[in-house]
Amino acid sequence: MSDHGFGMRDVMNIDEVRRNLRRDLDQLRAPEGYLFAGSPRYRTLFGRDSLISAWQTLSIDPTIAKATLQVLARYQGRRFNARSEEEPGKILHEHRFDIESRNELPNWDFPYYGSIDSTLLYLIVAGEYAQRTGDRPLIDELWGTIEAAYRWMTQYGDKDGDGFLEYERANPHGLLHQGWKDGFDDHILVRPPVAIIEVQGYAVAAHRAYAALAEPRGEPIVGKRALAAASALQKALNRTFWMGDQHFYALALDGAKRLRTAITSNPAHLLLMNAVPRKRVQRIVARLFQPDMWTPYGLRTHATSEPDFVPGSYQIGSIWPHDNWFFARGLLKQGLEDEAKQVVQALLMAYEEMGRMPECYAVDGGTLVNLSTSSHNDVRANPLQAWASGALLDLVSDRRLMA
């Protein structure tokens, strides 16, 4: 490993990091086998979080992904319900199983489905699981769920028929923003319906995953249509969201079809989805490593050059390990191994200073701030989060990144 601080530690200490991260994930393992989102808050089933942590742990323990796909199939949407934002085929955002926890959100019905990306991630993780394990019996068992999820993406995900997937809450008390940077307030300054950039990339990958899952079932025409849809969407997102003067992608399209041109980490997710033309890869990677986005401890969610940047904010300035996992994995997918190692080293430096990998943390004036132990701008991060521990565990378990 290169000498970026933590890399000089010996192999036994990296083994200790792996053991500690496995222990963290074991604490979040539900009796059914999936991972709760976090602890002490969010100790329950989430669509996005549980699926991403299942994806991260596929090479370590594929039974987590199997259990996650099965439990989310059980709660898949089957009707229209504005209060819960349920729609046929949609995968839930979160469930609350106990009365006390439900009472924290009295204006919701549970399961609550206010997520634009859980359904797409379900298709992607099902595809990744099948590719890595060859477990066709599970795919056969879940095929009705997979078909319904794909129908939701193609029939209900595009609210206004412009070709992009967008969200707009049906419950006025629901989440206003429903991508991974979700929330009740307009913290990302985009008015719904919102077509957020990374979701378009997820949809490209979901079309491809569905095609790959359909092909072994003797449905080549279905697969060809899905691949054609992936290609059309990829072309559209690269045409519409690309900011030529910035050599980067816009954050979103708002309800009036105006671009939100903020420089953010969201486009980094496109690398792993293979939704970026080769000629643009180096440009967006170079932009993400600029000092207004990159820190010694990882990639920020929001550029310091943006007027609304706040270093310790939950989603417009802090650093999220799972967000950096998408970046690192995307770099590796694009053949940029040295750059991927740089992301891993940054996360390891943060882990070394904090002693664990919390939900998110901040860099303020060059200083690392552990948001799980120090309240900063009224943000209190979860000290234990599945997709944070899973992010680092996956990356330090990959020999290519630890060589």
N, C-alpha and C positions, 0 to 999 in steps of 0.2 A: 504493500500500500504506500501511497505517497505521503510525504511528511506534512500533512495538514493538521497536526495536533494529535487527534485521537488515533490516527493511523500508526503512530509510533508505539502504541500499546501492543502487548504481545497477544498471541493467539488465544491463550488461556483466558485473558480478560474479555476478548470478544465472545468466547464461549460462555462466559458468565453473563454477558449482556443478553445473549440468546436465551439462556436459562431464565433470566429475570423476566424477559418479555413473554416467554411461554407461561410463566407463572402468572403474569398479569392477565393473559388471555384465559387461563384456566379459571380465574376468579370471575370471569364474565360468561362462562359457558352455562347456558340454560340446560335444564334437565333433558330437553328435547334435542340438544346437541348444537343449536345455533349459538351465536354470540349476542348477548345484550349489547346495546350501544355503549354504555359506560356505567360508571359508579363514582359517587353515590347517586348522581342524577342520571336519568335516562336508563335506568336498569330495567330495560324492557325491550321489546321487539321493535326495531325500526327497519323500514324497507331499505333505504339508501345505505345507512351505516352497516347494517348486518350483511348486506350484499357485498359491499366493498371490502369489509373485513374477511368475508368468505373468499373473495377473489384473492386477497393478499395471502391467505393461508392455504391456498390450493396445493402448493408444492410441499407443504408441511403437514397438513392434515385435511385431506379432501372430504372427510366425513362432515366437517363444519359446513362446507358448501352444500353437500347433499341435504343435511338437515335444514339449512336455510331455505333452499328451494322448495322443500316439502312443506315447511310451516307457512311460508308466504303463499303457496298455492292454496292452502286451506282457507286463507282469508282474502283470496282474490275477489275483487269487486264483481258483483253480479246484477246490480240495478243502479238506478240514478237516485242519489240522495244528496241534496244540496248541503245539508247540515254536516254530513261527514265527508262531502266531496267525492263520494263513491261514484264510479262509472263502470260499466261492464268491461271486464278484463284488466282493470287497473290494479296495480300492486300498491299496498298500503304505504303511507308515510310512517305512521307509528300506531302502536296499540298500547292501551293501558288496561291491565288485567284486574286491578284492584280498585275498589270504590274510592279510597283516599287519593290515589293517584289520578283517577278520573276527575275528581272534584277540583283539581288544580286548573282544569280547563272546562268549566261548566257549560260553555256554549258549543262544545264539540260533541259529536257522536263518535264512538269508537267501534271498530278501527277507524282511524282518520286517514284520508287518502290524498291530502293536499301536497302532492309531490309530482313534479313533472318528469323526474328522471328515474324513480324507482322501477317503473315498468321496463324501461329501456335497459337498465342495469340487470334486471332479472333475465332478459334474453341474452345479454352479453355473458353473464356468469354461467347460465345454462350451457352456452356454447363453449366457454372455456373449460367447464367441468367435463363435458363430453369429450373434448379434444384431449384433455390430460389423462382421463381415467378410462375412456372407452366404455363407460357404464351406460350402454344403450337401454337396458331394462328401466333405468330411472327416467331416461328421456321418454321412453314409451309410456311410462306411468304418468308423466307430467305433460304429455303432448297436448291434451285439451287445454291445460293452463297456458302452455307456450303459444298455442294458436290464438287463444283469447287475448293474451298480452300483445301479440302482434296486431290483432285486429284493433285493439285500443290505440296503438301507436298510429296506425294508418287511418282510422276512422274518427277518433275523438281527440287525438293529441294535437292536431292542427285546428285550432279554434276558428280561424278566419279564412282558411282555404288558401293561404299564400304559399304553401309548401313547407313552411317551417313549423316546428313544434313550439307551442307557446302555452303559458299558464295565465289564468285569471281566476281568482278565487270565486267560488259559488257561495260560500258562507261568509257573510260580512265580518264575522269574528274569526275567520280562519287565517292562515298564513297569507300575507300579502305577496311575499316572494317565496317561490316554491322550487328554486334550484338549490344547489348545496349551500349557497349563501342565503339561506332562508330567514324569514323573520316577519314579524307583524308590522313593522314600520318600513318606510321607503328608504332604507339605509343605502341602497345602491343607486338611488335617484333615477329609477326607470319606472314609468307608469304602465301598468298592465293594459292589455295583454302583452306579455313579455316573451320574446324569443331570445333566450340566453345562449351565448355562443357555444359553451361546452356541450349543451344538450343536443345541438345539431350534430356535433361530432359523435356523441353517444348513439344518436339515431342512425348515423351511417354505420357504425359498428353493429348495432342491433339488427339492421337489415341483413348485414353479412352473416351474423351469427344465426339468424333464422334460416337463411339459405343453406348454411352448413348443416344445420340440424335437420332440415327437410330432405336433403339429398339422399341420405342413407335410408330414408323411409320410402324411396321410390317416387318422389315428387319433384322431378327435375324442372318442370314448368314453374312451379311455385318458387323454387330456388332461383331460377333465372329472373323472374319478376322482382324478387327481393334484391338481387344484385343490381338490377337496372335501377331500382329505386335508390339504392345506396349511391350509385354513381351520379344520378341526377341531383340528389341532395348535396353530395360533396361539391359538385360544380356550383350549385346555387349558393352554398354558404361561403365558398371561396370568392365568388363574384360579389356577394352582397356585403359581407362583413369585413372584407379586406380594406384597410386604410393605406392606400399607396404612399401617402406622404409620411406615414409613421412606420411603414414596413411591418405592420402588425395588425391583429384582428381587433375589432371593436368588441366591447363587452356584450352588447345586446341591441336588439331592435325594440323600440317601445310600441305602444298601441297605435301611434300615428306613423309608424314605419320610419322613425328617425333613429339614427345610430347613436347609442351612448358610447362615446369615443374614449372612455377612460382606459388607461393602461392597467391591466389586472393580471392575475395568475390564471384566470379561467381559460384563456386560449392554450395554455400549456397542456391541458388535457387532450387537445386535438392530436398531439404527437402519438400518444398511446393508441388512439382510435384510428391511426393511419389515415387521417382526413386532410392532411396538409400536403400540397404538391412538393416534390423533392426540391424544386428550385426555391421554395420559400422556407424550408426547414432551417437553414443556417441563419436566415434573417431573424426569424422569431426567437430562435435560441439565443442569438446575440443580444436581442432586445431584453430577454428575460434575465440575462446575466449583467445588465447594466446596473450601476450602483443604486438607482432609485427603486429597483426591484430586488436585487440580490443582496444578501447579508452573509456574514461568516457563519450564520446559523440556519441558512436556508432562504427559500423564496418567500417574499411577502405576498399577501393577498392583493395588495393595492400599492401603486407606485407612490413614493414620497413626493414626486413631482405633481401629483394630482392635488387640486385645492381642498378636497374633502378628506385627504389622508389623515389618519389618526393612528399613531404607532401601536397603541394598546387596545384599539377597538377590536371587537369580535371578528369582523369580516372586512374592514376597510383599512387594514394595516398590519394586523398580526400575522404570525406564521403558523401554518397548520401542517403537521407531519403527513397527513393523508394527501393533502394537496401536493406536497413535495414528492410523495410516492408516485403520483400520476406523472409528475415531471421527470423523475428519475427513470421510471419504467418506459416513458415515452422516448427519452433520450436513448435508452438502450435499444428500443425497437428501431430507432432511426440510425443505429450503428455508431452512436456517439458515446462510446464507452467511457472515455476520459471525463467527459462532462457529467455523465451519470455518477461516476465515482466522486466527483466534486460535491454533488448533492448528498450522497451518502455520508461523506466526511463531515459536511455541515450538520446533518442530523445527529451524528455521533458526538460532535462537539457540544451540541445542545444537551444531549443525553448525559454526557460526562458532567457538565456543570449542574444540571438539575437533579441527576440521580434517577430519573425516569422520563418517560415520554408522555406528557400530558396532552389534553385535547388540542391546545394551542398555546403559544407563548409570544412574546414581543421582543423587539430590539429597539431600544429607545436611546438615542445618542450614543450608539455603539455598545450599549450595555444590554445583556440578556435579562429579560424580566420573566420570571415564572408566574404566569397568570393564574395558576392553580393554588399558589400560596400567597400571592400579593395582589390585592385588588388594584386594578389600574383602569381608570376611566369607567369605573363601575362594572368591569368585566371580571367574572370569576370562572376560570376554565375548569372543566372536570379534570381531576388528577389522574383518572384512569379512563381511557377511551379506547374501544376496540380497534378502530381504524387508525389510531395513532400508534399503539403498540404493534398492531399487525403490519403497519407500514415499515417500521424499522426492522422488525423480525424478518420480513420477507427480503428486504434489501441486504441485510447482513448474512442471510442464508444463501445468497447467490454468489457462487465462487468467482464469477466474472467480475463482480464488483468488489471483491475482497482480495483480489490478486495483487 
